[in-house]
């Protein structure tokens, strides 16, 4: 049983590397099998298709982040504390497994059409915190969708900038600055 799990893990890590570097469309099953050091037949023992593999990786990462962000959105009483916990989590997760986080954010446009309401959703976790902050008067009244887009955009752009090598050190070292910036965006600062 462990051999099957090892093979599956090799396939998934190889796929993540290739999907991040070349994109899903630029990667073939043959590419993944070669990098993983397995046969194409072994690939099909675990996944029906490249698209199945791509969505499995996306949905797992997306829902894990969404569930944890939702949990962290309930920590602390203020919008500042909640944003600090949420941004800190995303950046720590990136520092721990930059390939998975990069893949989830890079591929979200290709995969969001397949996301169902039952999957925990990072965007909705941030939206919930923002809606609550508006309701509680912590931030001015505003369009929650625009506000959530601005906050998540700031986080995603910071990740992109790190991937491009323009931010040194771990992202967690910058979580406080980004969380404060997100709250500033919400307050119109």
Number of C-alpha atoms within 10 A of each C-alpha: 5 7 8 12 11 11 17 19 13 18 24 21 17 18 28 25 17 20 22 19 13 12 16 19 9 10 16 17 17 14 15 25 21 14 15 19 14 16 13 14 10 15 22 14 11 15 16 10 13 19 14 12 21 21 20 15 18 25 22 15 16 24 18 16 23 20 16 17 28 23 14 22 24 17 16 13 9 16 25 18 17 25 28 23 21 27 27 22 18 22 23 17 16 19 15 12 11 16 19 22 23 20 24 24 16 17 18 17 9 12 16 13 8 10 16 10 7 7 14 21 22 20 18 15 22 25 22 16 23 27 19 15 19 19 12 13 10 16 19 13 14 14 11 18 14 12 20 23 14 15 26 18 13 17 20 16 12 19 21 16 13 17 13 9 10 10 14 10 11 14 21 18 13 16 23 17 12 22 24 17 17 26 21 14 16 24 15 11 8
